[in-house]
């Protein structure tokens, strides 16, 4: 859905990737599909603050 919206809208609006983000890999998949932001509410509850560190680290090496 993210890829579809990004392609069809020509990125005319910010796209937020939500749902199922429990790892840096999950976040990068949403970003690579075209998301501008990711919402990690549930992932943060289950994985804790280390999830944020892992995502940031992955983004720096991406």
C-alpha positions in Angstrom: 0.0 0.0 0.0 2.8 2.4 0.8 4.5 1.7 -2.5 1.2 2.2 -4.3 0.5 5.5 -2.6 4.0 6.8 -3.1 3.9 6.0 -6.8 0.4 7.2 -7.6 0.6 10.4 -5.6 4.1 11.4 -6.7 4.8 11.9 -3.0 2.4 14.9 -2.9 1.8 14.3 0.8 3.8 12.6 3.7 3.3 8.9 4.0 3.5 7.3 7.5 4.3 3.6 7.6 2.4 1.9 10.5 1.8 -1.6 11.7 4.1 -4.5 12.2 7.3 -2.6 12.9 9.2 -4.6 15.5 12.7 -4.3 14.1 15.0 -2.1 12.1 14.4 -4.4 9.1 10.6 -3.7 9.4 11.2 0.0 9.5 13.5 0.0 6.5 11.0 -2.0 4.5 8.4 0.8 5.0 10.9 3.5 4.3 12.2 1.8 1.2 8.6 1.4 0.0 8.1 5.2 0.2 7.2 6.0 3.8 8.5 9.4 5.0 7.9 8.4 8.7 7.3 5.2 10.6 5.0 4.8 13.6 6.5 2.3 16.1 4.0 2.5 19.0 3.3 -1.2 19.4 6.9 -2.2 18.5 8.1 0.3 21.2 5.9 -1.3 23.8 7.2 -4.8 23.1 10.8 -4.1 22.1 11.5 -1.1 24.3 13.8 1.8 23.6 16.5 -0.4 22.0 14.2 -0.5 18.9 14.7 3.2 18.3 18.5 2.8 18.6 18.4 -0.1 16.2 16.3 1.8 13.6 18.6 4.9 13.8 21.7 2.7 13.4 20.2 1.0 10.4 19.2 4.3 8.8 22.8 5.6 9.2 24.2 2.6 7.3 21.3 2.5 4.8 
